[in-house]
């Protein structure tokens, strides 16, 4: 007679434990999280995502805009990959990509970035009718 599985038995190993054990699949998953963070970060820039630039400008007021932008990219990507991997603990390529995309998406939501910029809002319905028949977010 076998003993029933407990909740602790069903927990998957934490990604960082697998990395420290030298698991090559875990490194692949971390790279996919990293890629997902970069992709959504770059997409978010077109949606007026500020990232950490406001805080960095306060911390380093004499730095140029290009230096702040580069540092922001490094901070968001590096910390984003670590936080996404820790919070989501992906065990498949799909989960890893969603962890990366989800992290920057959560930052967008928390910072109040709109999904659709106002200048891109539809002014006609999908059927070509004029007026406010389009989608508004």
N, C-alpha and C positions, 0 to 999 in steps of 0.2 A: 504494500500500500504506500503510495507516494504522498508526501506532505504537500498541501496546497501552497502555491507561490504567494509570497508576500509582496507588498508594494515595493519594498527595498530591492527585491529580486528583479523586478521589472524595470528598474531605473537604468537608462543607458549610461555608459561611461561619459563623463564630462569631456568635451573636445580637448580642453587644455591638458587633461590627464593623458589622453591618447597622444597628444603632441609630444609631451615629455617622455613618453614611452617609445618614441621614434616611429609611430604609426604613420606610414606614408599616405594612407588614405585620409588621415586627419589633416595633413598638410594640404592635400588637394581641396578638402572642404574649406579650409581657412582661405586658400587662394580664391575660391569661388565666392566666399563672403566678401573678400577684399574687392573682387571685380564688381559684385553687385553694389557695394557702397560707392565705388567710383562712378559706375554708370548712372545711378540715381542722383548722385551729387552733381554731376555734369548736367543732367536733365533739369535739376532743380535750379541751377544758375539762371536758366532762361525764365524761371518763375519768380525771380527776385528773392531767392533764398540768400540770407545773409550769413549763415553759418556762424562762425565765431568772430567775424570781422569787427563787430561793434565792441565786443569785449577786448579783442586784441588791440584795437585803436586806443582804447583807454589805458591799456597796459604799456603800450609802446607808442606814445604820441608822436615821436620824432621819426618813426619809420615811414617809408614811402608806401603808397597804395599797393604797388606791385609786391613789395616785401610782405605786407599784411596778407595779401591774397595768396601768396605762396605758402605762408605759414598756416593760414586758415585751411587750405587744401590738405596740408600734411596733418594738422591736428584732427580735422573731421574724419579723414580717411583712416588714420592710424587708430584713434580712439573709437571710431565707429566700427571698425573691424573687430576690435577687441570686445567692445560692449555687445555688439550683435552676436558674436560667437558665444559669449558668456550667457547672455539672456536667452537666446533661442536654442543653443546647444544642438546644432544641426547634425544629422546622421546620414543625410543623403545629399546629392548635388542639388536637388530641387529645394530642400530645406535651407541649404547654405545660400542659394541665390535669393530666396525669399527673406532670409535673415538680413542680408546686405541691403536689399531694396527696402525692406521694412524699417530698418534703422533710420535711414535718411528720410523716409516717408514720415516717420514719427516726429523727427526733428522739424520737418516742414509743417506738420500739423500743430505742434507746440509753439512754433514761432509765428503762426498765423498766415503762412504763405498760401495764397489762393491757388486753386487747381487750374483755373482758367483766368489768365490776365484780362483786365477789363477791356483792353483794346482788341481782344480776340473774341469777345462775346458775340454770339450769333444775333443778327438783327432780322433774319428771316427764318421762317420755319423750314424744315427739311423739304417741304413741297413747293418752295419758292414764294410763299405768301409773305407779304411785307407786314411788319408790325412786330409785336413782342412774342411771336409764336415759337421762338427758339429756346434752347436750354439756357437756364440761368443758374449759376451756382452761387 
